[in-house]
Amino acid sequence: MKQKERTFIMVKPDGVQRGLIGEVISRLERKGLKLVAMKMMQISPELAARHYGEHRGKPFYESLVSFITSAPVVAMVWEGDDVVAQARNLIGATDPRKAAPGSIRGDLAVFTGNNVVHGSDSLESAQREIGLFFEEGEICSYQASRDQWVYGE
């Protein structure tokens, strides 16, 4: 079986503080995506600066860094076919007011600043973000017995 694509998903400080870690994981698992790495951590200002580097100099940059370092997060790596697009669809639009009902943000978030979860927006971003948060040895590779039922393999 070929390795599936990987994406980076993070339950943000508001999601952790509101007790939504299990809800986020459950929705991704029910879709058929496979969790291959996970850790709870406190993001340092240095890691936040690297994670949000493309926003440096924008008016909202400092508030992004301040928020993401304010409380623990749960960083995860997920695998699946077309996983970036599938996860983004499950997560919903960045602005929860525009997120579809049934999406994580559409159901659980109220405003853009605290929108519960982050998901990579491309395979390139996923690779970069996974590299920021995980060492290769922290990512598990395994055959799940359910894969035949999800992917027909």
C-alpha positions in Angstrom: 0.0 0.0 0.0 1.4 3.4 -0.9 1.7 6.0 1.8 -1.1 8.5 1.9 -0.7 12.2 1.9 -0.1 14.0 5.3 -1.4 17.2 6.7 -0.9 19.2 9.9 -3.8 19.9 12.2 -3.7 21.8 15.4 -6.3 22.3 18.1 -5.6 25.9 19.1 -5.6 27.3 22.7 -9.3 28.1 22.6 -10.2 24.6 21.5 -8.0 23.1 24.2 -9.4 25.4 26.9 -13.0 24.6 25.8 -12.4 20.9 25.9 -12.9 20.3 22.2 -9.8 18.1 21.5 -11.8 14.9 21.4 -14.5 16.5 19.2 -12.0 17.6 16.7 -10.2 14.2 16.7 -13.5 12.3 16.5 -14.7 14.3 13.4 -11.4 13.6 11.6 -11.5 9.9 12.5 -15.1 9.5 11.5 -14.2 10.9 8.0 -11.7 8.0 7.7 -8.5 10.0 8.1 -5.7 8.4 10.1 -3.9 10.0 13.1 -0.2 9.3 12.8 1.3 11.8 15.3 0.0 13.9 18.2 1.3 15.9 21.1 0.1 18.5 23.5 2.6 21.4 23.8 3.1 25.0 24.8 4.2 26.9 21.7 7.2 29.1 22.3 7.3 32.6 20.8 10.2 31.4 18.5 8.1 28.5 17.1 5.1 30.8 16.7 7.2 33.3 14.8 8.4 30.5 12.4 4.9 29.1 12.1 3.3 32.4 11.3 6.4 33.8 9.4 4.4 34.7 6.2 2.3 37.1 8.3 5.2 39.0 9.8 4.7 42.7 9.3 0.9 42.4 8.9 -1.3 44.3 11.5 -2.6 41.1 13.0 0.8 39.3 13.4 1.4 40.2 17.0 -2.1 39.1 18.1 -1.6 35.7 16.2 1.6 35.1 18.1 0.2 36.2 21.4 -2.9 34.0 21.0 -1.1 30.8 19.9 1.4 31.0 22.8 -1.3 31.8 25.4 -2.2 28.2 26.4 -1.4 24.7 25.3 -2.2 23.4 21.8 -2.6 19.9 20.4 -0.4 19.4 17.3 -1.3 16.4 15.0 -0.3 14.8 11.8 -3.1 13.1 9.8 -2.9 10.8 6.7 -5.4 10.1 3.9 -6.2 10.4 0.3 -6.4 14.1 -0.7 -6.0 14.8 3.1 -5.4 18.5 2.9 -8.6 19.2 1.0 -10.6 16.8 3.1 -9.4 18.2 6.4 -9.9 21.8 5.2 -13.5 20.9 4.2 -14.1 19.4 7.7 -12.5 22.4 9.4 -14.5 25.0 7.5 -13.8 28.6 6.5 -11.4 30.7 8.6 -14.3 33.0 9.5 -16.7 30.9 11.5 -19.6 33.1 10.4 -18.9 31.9 6.8 -18.1 28.3 7.7 -20.7 25.7 6.6 -22.9 24.2 9.3 -21.5 20.7 10.1 -17.9 21.9 9.8 -15.8 22.2 13.0 -15.7 26.0 12.8 -19.2 26.3 11.6 -20.5 24.3 14.6 -18.0 25.3 17.3 -16.4 28.7 16.7 -17.8 32.2 16.9 -15.2 34.6 15.6 -12.0 34.4 13.4 -9.6 35.2 16.3 -10.6 32.1 18.2 -11.6 29.6 15.6 -10.7 26.3 17.4 -8.4 24.6 14.9 -5.7 25.2 12.3 -5.2 23.0 9.2 -2.5 23.2 6.5 -3.8 24.9 3.3 -1.6 22.9 0.9 0.7 19.9 0.7 3.7 22.3 0.8 2.4 24.1 3.9 1.7 20.7 5.5 5.2 19.5 4.9 6.7 22.7 6.3 4.3 22.8 9.4 4.9 19.1 10.2 8.6 19.7 10.1 8.2 22.6 12.5 6.3 20.6 15.1 7.5 17.0 14.7 10.7 15.0 14.2 10.4 12.2 11.6 10.7 9.6 14.4 7.6 11.0 16.2 5.4 10.1 13.2 4.0 6.6 13.2 3.5 4.6 10.0 1.0 1.7 10.3 -1.7 -0.2 8.4 -5.1 0.3 10.0 -7.4 -2.6 9.6 -10.2 -0.1 8.7 -8.3 1.1 5.6 -9.9 -1.6 3.5 -13.3 -0.2 4.5 -12.4 3.4 3.9 -10.3 3.1 0.8 -11.3 -0.3 -0.6 -7.7 -1.6 -0.2 
